[in-house]
């Protein structure tokens, strides 16, 4: 796997923390050139790139940009293409806000749909034609278990993640015959994590603690018992290893899938 991805270039959105950083480190270890997108200060960006290069990336670069703004996405993609050919795109950036549907404001709805769904469309419309021309390309969209099943108080997030799964299936069909087994082809897939040990869980843990009057650990246990039969959180590195594997040339016929890593959540 390391040899197969050595020298390939990958753009990962939301690469400065959580699942995105885990994915960035995994690609660095596999020898890929890593374009890391995020919204962090310059000193933090320098530390991130140093960490990626220390992990094994032959070249790393940080790119900023607010994914709610189409103009900034267009500029981001232009900067990445100027840096070199893009072989792999990982749309990971995401935001969430939990509240009953009737209490979701228009601003919250628009922001969540923009970052979690529309941004992936805009990066893909730039990247996929170039990948098809090169006869190799990979798009890995980090969706969610909530792209497969719903939960209360997550209307915009669920809508965005269901949309991301659907968007990925359409793109997979449109580019299915690009390239060959020898070249690696062009594939588009979703990874659908359940509960993962990231900061995104923080507000939900706090809400459950207040509701039950328990410790953070007990709140996590209650959340897992309710949804995830394994009763175990996943780690960002576990999501990352699947993302890297999907980018191997041997994965040329795996496209249009939505693969859950959810401890049995969606098997119920």
C-alpha positions in Angstrom: 0.0 0.0 0.0 2.8 2.4 0.9 4.5 1.8 -2.5 1.2 2.1 -4.4 0.4 5.5 -3.0 4.0 6.9 -2.8 4.0 10.1 -4.7 0.3 10.4 -5.1 -1.3 13.7 -4.1 -4.3 13.9 -1.8 -6.4 16.9 -0.6 -8.2 16.4 2.7 -10.7 19.0 3.9 -10.9 19.5 7.6 -7.5 18.0 8.1 -6.6 20.0 11.1 -8.3 17.8 13.7 -10.3 14.6 14.4 -11.0 12.2 11.6 -9.5 14.5 9.0 -6.2 14.7 10.8 -6.2 10.9 11.3 -6.7 10.5 7.5 -4.0 13.1 6.7 -1.5 11.2 8.9 -2.4 7.8 7.4 -1.8 9.2 3.8 1.4 10.7 5.0 2.5 7.3 6.3 1.6 5.8 2.9 4.0 8.2 1.2 1.5 10.6 -0.3 1.9 14.3 -0.9 -0.7 15.8 1.5 -2.6 19.0 0.9 -4.2 19.7 4.2 -7.2 22.1 4.4 -8.5 23.7 7.5 -9.3 26.8 9.4 -6.4 27.3 11.8 -3.8 29.9 12.5 -0.4 30.1 10.7 1.6 28.6 13.6 -0.8 25.7 13.9 -0.6 25.1 10.2 3.2 24.9 10.3 3.0 22.4 13.2 0.5 20.3 11.2 2.6 20.2 8.1 5.7 19.3 10.1 3.8 16.5 11.7 2.7 15.1 8.3 6.2 15.3 6.9 7.6 13.6 10.0 5.0 10.8 9.5 6.4 10.2 6.0 4.8 12.6 3.5 7.5 13.7 1.0 5.7 17.0 0.7 3.0 18.7 2.7 1.2 22.0 2.3 -1.6 23.8 4.2 -4.6 25.5 2.5 -7.2 27.6 4.2 -10.7 28.5 3.1 -14.2 28.8 4.4 -16.2 26.0 2.7 -19.4 27.9 3.1 -18.2 30.3 0.4 -18.2 28.9 -3.2 -15.6 31.5 -4.2 -13.2 30.4 -1.5 -13.7 26.7 -2.6 -12.9 27.7 -6.2 -9.8 29.5 -5.0 -8.8 26.6 -2.9 -9.0 24.1 -5.8 -7.1 26.4 -8.1 -4.3 26.7 -5.5 -4.2 22.9 -5.0 -4.0 22.3 -8.8 -1.2 24.9 -9.0 0.7 22.9 -6.4 0.5 19.8 -8.6 -1.8 17.1 -10.0 -4.5 15.9 -7.6 -5.0 12.1 -7.4 -7.1 11.7 -4.3 -9.8 13.9 -2.8 -11.1 13.3 0.7 -14.1 15.5 1.6 -14.1 15.2 5.4 -14.9 18.7 6.7 -18.2 18.8 8.6 -20.1 20.7 11.2 -23.1 19.8 13.3 -25.7 21.4 15.5 -28.3 19.4 17.4 -31.8 20.8 18.0 -35.4 19.9 17.2 -36.4 20.7 13.6 -38.6 23.6 14.6 -35.8 25.2 16.4 -33.2 25.1 13.6 -32.6 28.5 12.2 -32.2 29.2 8.5 -28.6 30.2 9.2 -27.7 26.9 10.9 -29.5 24.9 8.1 -27.6 26.8 5.4 -24.2 26.5 7.1 -24.5 22.7 7.7 -25.7 22.0 4.2 -23.0 24.2 2.7 -20.1 22.6 4.6 -21.3 19.0 4.7 -22.8 18.6 1.3 -22.3 21.5 -1.1 -18.6 21.8 -0.5 -18.1 18.2 -1.6 -20.1 18.9 -4.8 -17.9 21.9 -5.6 -14.5 20.1 -4.9 -15.7 17.1 -6.9 -16.8 19.2 -9.9 -13.3 20.6 -10.1 -11.4 17.4 -9.4 -13.3 14.6 -11.2 -12.8 15.7 -14.8 -9.0 15.9 -14.2 -9.0 12.5 -12.6 -10.9 11.0 -15.6 -8.3 12.5 -17.9 -5.5 11.0 -15.9 -7.4 7.6 -15.8 -6.9 7.3 -12.1 -8.6 9.1 -9.2 -10.2 8.6 -5.9 -12.8 10.5 -4.0 -13.6 9.4 -0.5 -16.4 11.3 1.1 -16.7 11.0 4.9 -20.4 10.8 5.3 -21.9 9.3 8.5 -24.1 6.6 9.8 -26.6 9.5 9.5 -26.3 9.2 5.8 -27.9 5.8 6.1 -30.3 6.2 9.1 -31.8 9.1 10.9 -31.8 10.4 14.5 -33.9 13.1 16.2 -32.7 16.6 16.5 -30.3 16.3 13.6 -32.4 17.4 10.6 -29.8 19.4 8.7 -27.0 17.0 9.4 -29.0 14.0 8.4 -30.2 15.8 5.3 -26.7 16.7 4.3 -25.2 13.2 4.9 -28.0 11.5 3.0 -27.4 14.0 0.2 -23.7 13.2 0.3 -24.3 9.5 -0.1 -26.6 10.2 -3.0 -24.3 12.6 -4.7 -21.4 10.1 -4.4 -23.5 7.4 -6.1 -24.4 9.6 -9.0 -20.7 10.6 -9.5 -19.7 6.9 -9.2 -22.0 6.1 -12.1 -20.9 9.0 -14.2 -17.2 8.1 -13.9 -17.4 4.3 -13.6 -15.9 3.6 -17.0 -13.0 6.1 -16.6 -9.6 4.4 -16.8 -9.0 0.7 -16.4 -7.9 -1.9 -14.0 -4.3 -1.2 -15.0 -4.6 2.6 -14.6 -6.7 2.2 -11.4 -9.8 3.9 -12.7 -11.8 6.6 -11.0 -13.9 5.7 -8.0 -16.1 7.6 -5.6 -17.1 6.1 -2.2 -18.5 7.1 1.2 -17.3 6.0 4.6 -20.1 6.2 7.1 -18.8 6.3 10.7 -20.9 5.8 13.8 -19.7 7.2 17.1 -16.1 8.2 16.8 -13.8 9.6 19.4 -13.6 13.2 18.2 -14.4 16.7 19.5 -17.6 16.6 17.4 -19.1 14.4 20.2 -18.5 17.0 22.8 -21.8 18.9 22.7 -23.8 15.6 22.6 -21.9 14.2 25.6 -22.5 17.5 27.5 -26.2 17.3 26.7 -26.4 13.7 27.8 -24.5 14.4 31.0 -27.0 17.2 31.9 -30.0 15.0 31.0 -28.8 12.0 33.0 -26.7 13.7 35.7 -23.8 11.4 35.1 -20.0 11.6 34.3 -18.7 12.0 30.8 -17.7 8.3 30.6 -21.2 7.3 31.7 -22.8 9.6 29.2 -20.7 8.0 26.4 -21.7 4.5 27.6 -25.4 5.6 27.5 -25.0 6.9 23.9 -23.3 3.7 22.8 -25.9 1.5 24.4 -28.6 3.4 22.6 -27.2 3.2 19.1 -24.0 1.2 18.7 -24.3 -2.5 19.6 -20.5 -3.0 19.9 -20.5 -0.5 22.8 -17.1 0.7 21.5 -16.2 4.0 20.0 -14.2 4.0 16.7 -10.9 5.9 16.5 -10.0 8.4 13.7 -7.1 6.1 12.7 -9.5 3.2 12.0 -11.5 5.4 9.6 -8.3 6.6 8.1 -7.0 3.1 7.3 -10.2 2.3 5.3 -9.8 5.6 3.4 -6.2 4.7 2.4 -7.2 1.2 1.4 -10.0 2.5 -0.9 -7.3 4.5 -2.8 -5.2 1.5 -3.8 -5.2 0.6 -7.5 -6.7 -2.8 -6.6 -9.8 -1.0 -5.4 -10.7 0.0 -8.9 -14.0 -1.8 -8.9 -15.2 -0.5 -5.5 -17.3 2.5 -6.3 -20.6 4.0 -5.4 -20.5 2.4 -1.9 -21.4 3.7 1.5 -19.4 1.7 4.0 -20.4 1.9 7.6 -18.0 1.7 10.5 -20.6 1.7 13.2 -20.4 -1.3 15.5 -23.6 -2.7 14.0 -25.7 0.4 14.3 -27.2 0.1 10.8 -27.5 -3.6 11.0 -30.4 -3.2 13.5 
